[in-house]
Amino acid sequence: MQDWVSSGGSEMVSHTLTRHQEILQDLTQEFYRLRSSLRAKQEHASLLEDFREFDRTRLDLEEGVGSTEQALLKEHAAISRNTGHMDNVISQAQATLGALVLQRSTFGGINSKLSNVSSRLPTVNQILSAIKRKKSMDTIILSLVASVCTFLIFIYWLSK
């Protein structure tokens, strides 16, 4: 559809295509959010189960039930589960990275649309430049405050 629109398709189809792309991005973001939430809940449930099993193992060892070999096997199983949990955490981090990349592309698209609108309407361009000036002023003030706080903390640390 994108090729057809770029080769001279109607404006209505172009608008429909843009709307469908926005809907796809929204649904994709919602999917990633729900998937990461589900993984977090599964990990939480698994950690609770591991804690219960750890507690039972500790009680067995304190009571002297089982041999050293069984204790080593249980420890090996616990290490294997922890490795699996680490894999889950890494996959969640990768999903978060994917969501952030998607957000970056979304905000980049918004920025290009604003640039397009500002080039067409000079009043909008003036408003956008005022917003940029305000943003840069806020950044400078925030940097100065952070620097002063860091300097004061450093002086306090040296005086101790």
Disulfide bonds with the S-S distance in Angstrom:
none
